[in-house]
Structures are given as C-alpha cells and as structure tokens.
Amino acid sequence: MEKLCVERQDLVNRGYWRRVYRHPHRRGLCVKTPRRGGRNTRYLRRELSGWKNLEASGCDMSRLPTFHGCVETQFGVSSVWELISCANDRVAPPLDTALHLGLVNIDHCRARLRSFGDWMIANGVIGSDLKLSNLVCRFDRRGDFELVFVDGWENSELVPVSSWSPLLRQQKVQRRWKRFLEKFERYLVEGPDCPAWQVHRKRLAA
C-alpha cells in the first residue's frame, strides 16, 4: 500500500483518538488518521462494520459520509471518507461550533434535529457516540442546513443484541435520541460552561 502524506495545514478536526485532514489530492475527501496508540485499528474496524451494515440494511445513507477505502499514512492505517462541505465549499461546521458562533437559529435547529431524529429512528441508526461535535451542519446557498452524522454511528455493544432484534434496536435508538435531546437542551441553558462544550474546547486546543 502506497503511503499518503497528509499535511498539517489541512487539519479539519480532531477527536480523542483520531485527527481528520483534507485529502491532499482529492479535495472532496478527508482522511481520518490515528492519534493515540494502537486502538485505531479496533475503532476503524467497528466503524466500517457499522457503516457497511447500515448500507446493507437499506438505510438512507444521505446523512452519513461515503466511505472511500483505507490508506497508509505517516500516522498508520487511516480511512478515507467524503468530506461534508457546504454550498460555498467550506467544511461543514460541527453543531456545537455553529451554535457557539451563532450560525444557526435555535428554533430552526430544533426543527432540523427533529428531522434528524426521525431519520435515525426510521433507519435504526443506534449511534454509539451521538453528540453535538459528531453532527455537522451542511449549509446550502440559501443559508438553510441539514445535519449529517460524521462519526460515532456504529453500535458499540460488546454483544450487539440490539442489532439482531428490530424491536430492541428501535427501543435503543429512541432511548439514545431522547437522552441526546435532553443534553442538547441543557447545552442551550448552560452555554459555554456546559461540560460538553468544555470537552470540545479542550479537544480543539490539544
């Protein structure tokens, strides 16, 4: 496998385990590289398995990035994904960033969240890591937006019982979505002092 070198200036975002860079040769793609030791292989396997299982189940994939294979980078084996961008070609901002910067109206945001929740429930997307920073706002030319789930959609259960039973799956999705909405409302009240935002700031500063 030929090594692909990603550039520091192309850094798009970073999480605890991985960094995300714009692909150096294909600007509509991004590369998720490992950041902290060898756990990336297990996480990558789980993420790809979750994505492929959703695709095979007939899930509406329009709110997930498209997978474009794996590459070897200077950081190790990395995955290549569609880079979710807005109509002006800027990278779609995470929902917490869009809220913090005042890019979205709260009531409009709630409406978009309802639509996203309907999609999750209808398609049985469990979302092991459903949080504000894993949802990005894809803005169109009119300034409207839709939410795209860019990370954390897989089922993280050690024994994925809920994936085998449609009823258990639906119940789990609904529970997780309810908890997410409760955390979202808490975020709106507490603002930058909300623990979720503190974690996000530390992640960006790391």
C-alpha positions, 0 to 999 in steps of 0.5 A, a space after each residue: 500500500 502506497 503511503 499518503 502524506 497528509 499535511 498539517 495545514 489541512 487539519 479539519 478536526 480532531 477527536 480523542 483518538 483520531 485527527 481528520 485532514 483534507 485529502 491532499 489530492 482529492 479535495 472532496 475527501 478527508 482522511 481520518 488518521 490515528 492519534 493515540 496508540 494502537 486502538 485505531 485499528 479496533 475503532 476503524 474496524 467497528 466503524 466500517 462494520 457499522 457503516 457497511 451494515 447500515 448500507 446493507 440494511 437499506 438505510 438512507 445513507 444521505 446523512 452519513 459520509 461515503 466511505 472511500 477505502 483505507 490508506 497508509 499514512 505517516 500516522 498508520 492505517 487511516 480511512 478515507 471518507 467524503 468530506 461534508 462541505 457546504 454550498 460555498 465549499 467550506 467544511 461543514 461546521 460541527 453543531 456545537 461550533 455553529 451554535 457557539 458562533 451563532 450560525 444557526 437559529 435555535 428554533 430552526 435547529 430544533 426543527 432540523 434535529 427533529 428531522 434528524 431524529 426521525 431519520 435515525 429512528 426510521 433507519 435504526 441508526 443506534 449511534 454509539 457516540 451521538 453528540 453535538 461535535 459528531 453532527 455537522 451542519 451542511 449549509 446550502 446557498 440559501 443559508 438553510 442546513 441539514 445535519 449529517 452524522 460524521 462519526 460515532 454511528 456504529 453500535 458499540 455493544 460488546 454483544 450487539 443484541 440490539 442489532 439482531 432484534 428490530 424491536 430492541 434496536 428501535 427501543 435503543 435508538 429512541 432511548 439514545 435520541 431522547 437522552 441526546 435531546 435532553 443534553 442538547 437542551 441543557 447545552 442551550 441553558 448552560 452555554 459555554 460552561 456546559 461540560 460538553 462544550 468544555 470537552 470540545 474546547 479542550 479537544 480543539 486546543 490539544 
